Amino acid sequence: MTNKTLDSAMRVRRANAADARAIAEITVRGWQAAYRGIFDDRFLDGLGVDARELGWRAMIEADEDGLTPAWVCEAGGRTVGFISGGPPRDDDVPLPAAEVYAIYVLPQVWRGTTGRVLMDIAVDHWRSLGVSVLVLWVFEANARARSFYEAMGWQPDGGRQTLELGGVAAVEIRYRRTI
């Protein structure tokens, strides 16, 4: 599915290189809002958009085979969220499977439909390719995100890892969903 118009104000489409800046901005704003209290404020306030823009542009341009797609959601003439995914990075995830690498929406549209719509697009895409299991990683302390995933049928599967960012160690837990 390349483009999907959801209503007159919202549209989801495959991301292209021109979306890299908006995706990077949404990532930074999402981190700064969602991870206060998990990571140090100085670390979060110091997050920059430019390097992330370059990374997203490179990833999107490198996806010639369509195995690591990203989608953006536009509403009111601007990009308000995105989701990306690809092959699972963990050896213990049985194939056929895929991983949601990132899903972020602007904080001002949290609790709306943007995140759900993006997740549904990605699930439909992976299902159409014969994928039966999806996984994603979420910070254990991120109760808002965990609640969102659980409301959509995701469950912790026992996977745990610790990331150290900005001098703070935070536990991530892996969620799994059968599709």
Buried (B, 14 or more C-beta within 10 A) or exposed (E): EEEBEBEEEBBBBBBEEEBBBBBBBBBBBBBBBBBEEBBBEEBBEEBEBEEBBEBBBEBBEEBEEEEBBBBBBBBEEEBBBBBBBBBBEEEEBEEEBBBBBBBBBBEEBBEBBBBEBBBBBBBEBBEEEEBBBBBBBBBBBBEEBBEBBEEBBBEBBEBEEEEEBBEEEBEBBBBBBEB
